[in-house]
């Protein structure tokens, strides 16, 4: 799909300056054979209205990244789709792209030349590239002037990414209009594998209901034992991450959000639950997807206190309604 990749990248470039971000303007185009969706990074309107652009939400800005904006609003399943990005993606977006089932990532060559890329270039080389490669995703650089596509990474033909803890998605033929009691029963039926896990009820375009269950786990292509044993792989060695700003784990809310997009399922507002407080970046993604109601088992953070700070900021401003369940 070289031609589609080039035109999709151009579509992203055409709108990148419309990004409301004053410093870091990024755009992306998510596409398959029939559909293309181009989006920039942005502040959800409710965050703009209630908090403005300067307020931090825990340790996160209030912006939704361009890649996530595309993933959350693509009108079809994201499994097998491709994405063209004006800039190298951050490790969080790389994890979300992997969870969404994207098969190919294209990056504009000019993105590597920007000041923004210079500041986070090591993050891309040390983590994002590693995450995407382990998921079996092909990565290319696009030069629009030369109309060329060059390889950054291609998986081996027989490469199958490890995935020992996929999201559990089940059709719920017993449900037509889910209630909070149905969500409670789902929570109670799960054998907990991790202290930080979550579940949700979702609907497809035909109105059929599904349940989703996800626990904290490493990104696709990695195994928990790899980190426990400090093993290395031949694809890309595990990088150093001295500031610990990013990690290789996806936590439940993001796994539910992007596991749903993978299969073109739509989480039902008020029917999403996590055992502990999602991290601040997850909460911003949740708001960016259009949700306003979240159920939480226990109002305490899993790892960072900034998760509680972010939740309180959103809750006290009326952006998210939180129910302890």
Secondary structure, 3 states (H helix, E strand, C coil): CHHHHHHHHHHHHHHHCCCCCCCCCCEEEEECCCCEEEEECEECHHHHHHCCCCCCECCECCEECHHHHHHHHCCCCCCCCEEEECCCCCHHHHHHHHHCCCCEEEEEHHHHHCHHHHHHHHHHHHHHHHHHHHCCCEEEEEECCCCEEEEEECCCCCCCCCCCCCCEEEECCCCCCCCHHHHHHHHHHCCCCCCCEEEEEEECCCCCEEEEEEECEECCCCCHHHHHCCCCCCCCCCCCCCCCCCCCEECHHHHHHHHHHHCCCEEEEEEEEECCECCHHHHHHHHHCCCCEEEECCCCECCCCHHHHHHHHHHHCCCCEEEEC
